[in-house]
Amino acid sequence: MRDPQLCVTVVGRTMEELRRARDAAAGADLVEVRLDGVDRPDAAGALEGRLRPVIVTCRPRSEGGLFDGDEHDWRKMLLDAITAGADFVDLELRASFTSELVRLRRGRGVIVSSHVFGVPPRDIPERIRSLRSSGAEVIKFAYEAHSLSDTLPLFDVCAQEGRHGGPSQDHVLLAMGPSGTATRVLAGRLGNRWTYAGDAIAPGQMPVATLLGEYWFRRIRPDADLYGVVGNPVAHSLSPAMHNAGFAERGMNAAYLSLHASDADDFVRFARAMKMRGASITAPFKVAMMDRVDEFDALAAEVGAINTLHVSGGRWRGSNTDVFGFVAPLKGRMALKRTRAAILGAGGAARAVAVALKREGADVLICARRSEEARDVASLVGVKAGIFPPPPGTWDVLVNATTGGSAASPMEGVTLDGEIVFDLVYSPAETPLVAQGRDAGCWTIGGIEMLIGQAERQFEVWTGAAPPPGLYRQAVEAASAWKTGVRS
């Protein structure tokens, strides 16, 4: 089985913009040029001076594109592309002229595609068989996934075809949307001729830098051991960049995915079907996953939440590395015994922070907008509940363990007069709370420190060895630059 290629989709309002984007598609094996968004589309002009193979596509609105013209103009545009020597043209299965153009090309250089939005179809194998009967060189089938489980039929179809000698022709099968990331990254496991990348031109499509730099797409083998970060939302996570760098550095045949689950049971179904070896558990599933593992360690039991899943010998084992990740950067700055600590939030991260600080001998307050939740967590961990926001003069260390904080400080309008402000939110690198703490003269710690610390310990849980020193920090800095568009 050949390695899947990388196809970069480009758009532009003018032909000049389109050609410029086409030629700037670094890292691409081929480029899909989308004529449906161009003011005055010119199929021959889209191919002029091309540097690599080109797919010409003109997608109608009914299939998720922008083309509003009639079928005559649609057919002429794609026929012009064929005449001008396009490497591939993408034809919709439903178009009345598709069979004609397939016969004209005898299938060569033709992609016949179908896109389904809304509810995922129940007859996926039948739809794929219908596409295969078109006679095209490549078929493409894409549908919108609303859960991880929605993607499993594609892996099932490919496994069944593999048991019967493989597919009759090349294909690209993918699930659109944030829950479909696995189908884009694991193109080799699906037997896809290529995978698509681009700046969110289709739902769930990711930039080239993300696919190559965070997921290490070029090194993923079909039989790779699977790991991932599960959450909702989860696309912002920097964990794929860290752990895929760790696997690559150690020469391991493993891949780490971003898994947007609809709920904890959705992840469980996906993980068992895909025989995953481990996972990072993030919000909002850290507590819910406690009931879905076979066993968990004493620290996870004390926290009441897990952030790490390790599958060994068929058993699911839960643990919590957040405690280590949180304490490590703090202990380098101050002695924590008898320190007054106020924690904002009452979720799984707040529990881990409370346990960590209590173990170090700090006097801990849980402060949440919902006072009953603060009392519940405080009772569980064995600390006290306080008011939200904690007033001046009541803390030495302030920790933001809420999922908010990227856009506004949870302590806005409140004087910060303690020693250390620690914000677990890591995007942006300087959150409003960190900026507020710095301006008030406090020591500040960003969430990147905890993120790296807990991830390094996770890698050790899964592999038995720590990642090379500094590797995860380098990976985070590079990924942060890609996500913000900053280049060093």
Secondary structure as UniProt FT lines:
FT   STRAND          5..10
FT   HELIX           15..23
FT   TURN            26..27
FT   STRAND          30..34
FT   HELIX           35..37
FT   HELIX           43..47
FT   TURN            48..49
FT   STRAND          54..57
FT   HELIX           61..63
FT   HELIX           71..83
FT   TURN            84..85
FT   STRAND          88..92
FT   TURN            93..94
FT   TURN            96..97
FT   HELIX           98..105
FT   TURN            106..109
FT   STRAND          110..116
FT   HELIX           124..132
FT   TURN            133..134
FT   STRAND          138..144
FT   HELIX           149..151
FT   HELIX           152..163
FT   TURN            164..165
FT   STRAND          170..176
FT   HELIX           178..180
FT   HELIX           181..185
FT   TURN            186..191
FT   STRAND          194..197
FT   TURN            203..204
FT   HELIX           208..209
FT   HELIX           210..214
FT   HELIX           217..219
FT   TURN            222..223
FT   STRAND          225..231
FT   TURN            235..236
FT   HELIX           239..249
FT   TURN            250..251
FT   STRAND          254..260
FT   HELIX           264..273
FT   TURN            274..275
FT   STRAND          278..281
FT   TURN            283..284
FT   TURN            286..287
FT   HELIX           288..292
FT   STRAND          295..296
FT   HELIX           298..303
FT   STRAND          308..312
FT   TURN            313..314
FT   STRAND          315..319
FT   HELIX           322..331
FT   TURN            332..333
FT   TURN            337..338
FT   STRAND          340..344
FT   HELIX           348..359
FT   TURN            360..361
FT   STRAND          363..367
FT   HELIX           371..381
FT   STRAND          384..386
FT   TURN            392..393
FT   STRAND          397..400
FT   TURN            410..413
FT   STRAND          420..423
FT   HELIX           432..439
FT   TURN            440..441
FT   STRAND          443..445
FT   HELIX           447..463
FT   TURN            469..470
FT   HELIX           471..484
//
